[in-house]
Amino acid sequence: MSQIKEKLLPVIALVVVIWAVEIVNLFFDHGLTSWGISPRQMDGLIGILLAPIIHAGFWHTISNTIPLMILGGLTLVGEKSRFWANTVGIVLLSGLLVWLFARSAHHVGASGLVFGYFGVLLARAYFQRSLVSIALAVLTISLYGGILWGLLPLRSYVSFEGHIFGLIAGITVAWLDFKFLVRSKIT
């Protein structure tokens, strides 16, 4: 059990930070959401870094925690050394795309990262075509294929843009990883 916990430590650390921010945010009546991504506003640029750890409420935090733990944990299988690089890449690219193209609102929450991990897991199967990556993609779709509904603008208070750009960022990060790994094997 401690070996599993040790392997999941990066995801656990990320979730602990998110929950610590949520507890602080409770004391500010969730006013920290103003530090989210505000598209095309200079003061909204800080949100690119902060939005994934800020949530609009307790239930918002809970709804992101479980898929973040599971999909984040699955990204660690066979790729632990790339976890933080993938996470940072997803956060920066998806955040930048939200800042550039999303509707005017404060975009917060880790769901873009969740969709990013989803994209990484599926794209790895496509690019790597290994038994492990394909098995992880099948498991990912089996467990979380339904999140693809989150790509549709069904609710005005949900940042479907964060979901779309998170998925795009995850696929892009997996592609860049694959390109980097192929080049490093050639040279």
N, C-alpha and C positions, 0 to 999 in steps of 0.2 A: 504493500500500500504506500509506503514512504517513497518507493521508487517512482510510482505513478505521480505522486504529489510533487516530487522533485522535477520530473519531466514537464509537468504543467505549471511550474513556478512562474514562467513569464506571463502566462495568461492570468494566473491567480494574482500576480502583482498588478496587472492592468485593471482587473476587476476591483481590487482593493482601493486603488487610486480613484476609480469612478465612484465607488461607494463613499469614500472619504469626502470627495467633492459634493456628493449628494447630501451628506449630513450637514456640511457647511452651508450648502444651498438652502436647506430647510430653514436655517436661522435667518436667511435673507429673503424668506418668502419666495424662493426660486427666482430672485432677481439676478442671479448670475447668468441667466439665459441671455441677458443683454450682451454678454461676452461671446455669444455664438457668432456664426458667420453671417454678416450682413452684406449681401451681394452688392458689388460695385461701390462700396463705401470704404474709404481708407481705414476708418476705425474698425471696420469689419474684418480686416485682414488677420487680426490677432485670433479671430475665431477659427481660422484654419487649423491652428494648433490646439485651441481649447475646446472646440465644439464636441469632439468625441468623448470628453470626460464630463461634460455638463449636460444635464438632462432637465426636462421641463417638469418633472414630478417623480414621485416615488414609483408609480406604476410604469412610467416611461423607463426608469432605471431597471426595474425588475424585468420588463419585457425585452430589454437588450442584454441583460446579464446571462441568461441561460444560453441563448444562441451564441453569444460571444465566447462563453466558456467552451461550448461544444465545438463550434467551428474553429475557434482559435486553437483549441486542443488538437483538432484534426490537422491543422496546418503544421503543427509541431512534429507530426509523425514523419520521420525521415528527413525533415528539413529544419531541425531545431536551430541550426546556426544561422538560418536566413529569417527567422521569425521577426526579429526587431527591424531588420531592413525592409521586409515586406510590410510590416505594420506602419512604419514611418512613410514608406512609399505610398501606401494606400491613403493614409491620413493627408499627406501633402497634396497628392494628385487629385483625390476626390474633393478635398477642401478648396483647392484652387478652381476646379471646374464648377463647384457650387458658387463660389464667389463670382466667377465670370458669367455664369449662365442661369442661375436659379432666380426664382421670383423674389421680390422684396419681402423679407421676413427674417426673423432670427432663426437660423438653422442650427439645431443642437442635437446631440445624442450620438451614440456609438453605432447606430444602425448602418451608417455608411461603411463603417469598419466591418460590421457583420456581413454586409453584402460584398465587401472587398474580399474577406476570407472565403466566402462562397465562390466568388469568381476565381480566386487563386486555386482553390481545390479542383474546380472543373477544368480550368485552363492547364493546370499541371498534367492532368490526364491526357489532354489533347497533345501537349507539347512533348511530354516525357514518354508517354505510352508504356510505362512500366506497370507491372501487375499491382504494385502497391498504390501508385497514383490513380489507376483505374478503379481499384477497389474503394479508395477513399472518395472518389467522385461519385460512385454508385451509392455509397453510404450517405454522402452529403445530399444527393438528390432525394434519396429515400426519406431522410430525416427532415430536410428543409426545402424541398422543391416548391412547397407552397409559398415560400417567401417571395417568389417571383410575382405574386399578386401585388406586392409592395412597390413594384415598378410603375404601377398605374396610379394616376392622380385621383384616387377614390375618396380621400378625405382632405379637406382644406388645411387641417392642422398637422398633417404628416408631410415631411419633406421627401416626397417621392424623388425629387431631384438628387437628394443625398443618397438615396438607394441606387438610382441609375448610375450616378457618377462613382459610387463606391464599387459597384459591379465592374464598371469600365476600368477603374483603377486597379482592382484585383487582377483582372485579366491582363492588363498592361504590365503590372509588376511580375506576374508569372512569365509573361513573354520575355521581359527584360532579363529575368533570372535565367531562363532557358538559353537566351542568346549569349549571356555572359558565360554560362557553364559550357556551352558548345565551343565558344572561342577559347576559353581557358584550356580545354582538352586538346584543341588543335595546336596551340602554341607551346 
